[in-house]
């Protein structure tokens, strides 16, 4: 039984939620890296043979963001921008069913490519769709707030 727990603790965070220890570790590391970057204008670590290696601020910020997700107890998956997603992967990222995603693709709301009998969704297309959806939702909330104010005055 202890072997299972040990194995579980060492599996990647792309496959499971972080443990309490990993959450705490990520929170402390994110803070330490942020402070180090602020003091040094970047992140400095020891490389091969102890030689200092400076990590560019943009890369340091990405590391901090990743640690932030872990410190919030989230499972994390890194996906390179040029990635082509299966319809199931894309649906999972949007938190919708695969049939709903397929409907969105057929309606032309997202670009996709056909690979044989299967559809593949470019990550960039999925991210564009999410951004457009968020903008529409924000606009709808602003419109609703404006209508509420008009109703209160009238």
N, C-alpha and C positions, 0 to 999 in steps of 0.2 A: 504494500500500500504506500509506503514511504517513497518507493521508486517511482510510482505514478505521480506523486506530488512533486518530486524533484524534476521529473521529465516535464511536467506541465509548466513549472516555473521557468524552464529554459527554452520553451518553444517561443517562436516569434510572436510579436504583438500584431502581426498581420492576420494571425489565426485565432487570437483569443483576446479577451479584455485584460488590461494590466492588473497585477496584484496590488494590494495596498502599499507594499514596499516599493514597487515600481512607480506608483503614482507619486509617493513622497519623494523618491529619488529624482523623478522628472521635474517636479516642482522646484526642488532645491537647485538642480542643474540649470534650469531655465533662468532662475534668478542670478546664479553665479555667472553664467555666460553673459547675461544682459549687463551686469555690473562691469565685468571685464571688458566688454565691447565699449561701454561708455567711457571707461578710463583710458583704454588704449586706442580707440577709434577703429577697432577691429578685434578679432579674436586671435590670440597667439597660443599655439600648442607646440609640443615637442614632436618632431618628426624622427626620421631615421637618424641614428647616431646622436640623438639628443639635439639635433639642429632645430632652431626655432622655425616654425611655419606660421605665416599669418593667413588667417582665413578672412576672406573679403566680407565686409559688413552685410551684403545681401545674403551670402551663404549663412552667416551667423544668425541673421534674422529668421531664415528658413529653419535652422536647427531649433531656435527658440520656439517658433510656431509649432513644430513637430512635438517638442517637449511639452508645450502647453496643452496640446490635445491629449497626450498621455496623462498629464497631471490632472486632466478633467475626467479620467477614467475611460477614455475612448480607445477603441481598437483603431489602428492606423494602417492604411495601405498607401504606398507611394506609387503613383502612376505617371510615367513620363508623358509629356504633352502630346507626342505623336502617336500615342497608343490608339489602336482600333479595338473597340469593345464589342463583345457579343451583345445581343439584345438583352440577355439576362443580366449581364454585368451593368449595362447602361440603366436598366430598370432598377436594379439594386441601388445604384448611385443616386437615382432620382427618388427612391423610395416609392415606386409605383409598381404595378404588376407588369409582367412581360406583355400580356395582351394590350394593356393601355399604352405601353411604349410603342408597340407595333402600330397602333392606331395613330399615335402622334407622327410616326415616320410616314405612314400612308397619307396623312393630311399635309405632309411637307413642312411640318414644324421643326424638323431636324434633318440635317443632311445625313445620308448613309450610303454605303457602298454594298453592292451585292457580290458575295464571294461564293460562287456556285449557287446553291439553294439558300444560303444563309445571308443575313444582313449583318454588316459591321458598322458601328457608329464611331466616327472619329471623336476622341475625347474633346477636341476643341469645339465640335458641333454641340456636344452635350453641355459643355460649360457655357456656350453662347445662349443656349436655350434656357438654362438655369438663370443666367443673368437677366435675360429678357423677361422671364416669368417674375423674377424678384422686382424688376422695375414696374411691371404691370400691377403687381400687388401693392407696391408702395404708392403708385398713382391712385389706385382704387381706395386706399386708406386715406390719402389726402382729400380725394373727392368726397368721401364719406364724412370726414371731419368738417369740410367746408359746408356740406349740406346740413349737417347737424347744427352748425353755427347759424346758418341762414334760417333754419327752422326755429331755433331759439329766439331769434330776433323777430320773426314774423308772427 
